[in-house]
Amino acid sequence: MSRGICFTQQPGTTEYFLSTFPRMFMGVDGAVQGSADLPTLGGKDFIETRPTVAGASMGLDTAEVDRGPLGSGAKWITYPGFDSLSENLTPGLVYVDGLIMARNFACVDQPSAAFRLEFPNEPIAQPIYTYHGVRTGVNEDGGISPREGRVVGIRTQAHDLGTEGGGTLTHGNAAGAIGRIVHLGFPLYFIKTDQAADLLKKCYD
């Protein structure tokens, strides 16, 4: 969404209800889409995700796409070796969007007053990973990826759905609460195996 969920979706509409997950579980307002199908258009370029300060505090490291040409044994084949280079070159993953965080979680003016939280003094949703792609063009000598530095990983603390007013979640006051969530906006399968395993373990921890 170029204009953002918080700006365009009116409460009570079908579109508003369809935006429930990114608003209420991820704190996302929109995305720079990764659906372009040519490297010259800035597509097929996601090769790495880098931890933010919050991600590094979880012990997360850079995670790289396991990529290589046909016959290399890589999980992601960068060039299958038929037809034109422009059409077949896939230096990185496609369809990985760069997420845009909402200024206020769930498009609410005062999230801390609306939601019961596990940690009231901390942000409800924090970016933990950012997008890194190759430069545009078949020779990778053009502009930076349209999604460079955008969010691709989010950590959300436990919270309720904002229907009972603010406060602190406790073991005796957690009815209707959503537990801690880590959302990854890229497929783990294509990440180098040892890095993916380490990433997953640290997210669970």
Beta strands, then each sheet from edge to edge (+ up, - down):
strand 1: 28-32
strand 2: 46-51
strand 3: 63-64
strand 4: 67-68
strand 5: 76-77
strand 6: 98-101
strand 7: 116-117
strand 8: 125-133
strand 9: 151-156
strand 10: 167-168
strand 11: 181-184
sheet 1: 1+ 6-
sheet 2: 3+ 2- 8+ 9- 11+
sheet 3: 4+ 5+
sheet 4: 7+ 10+
end
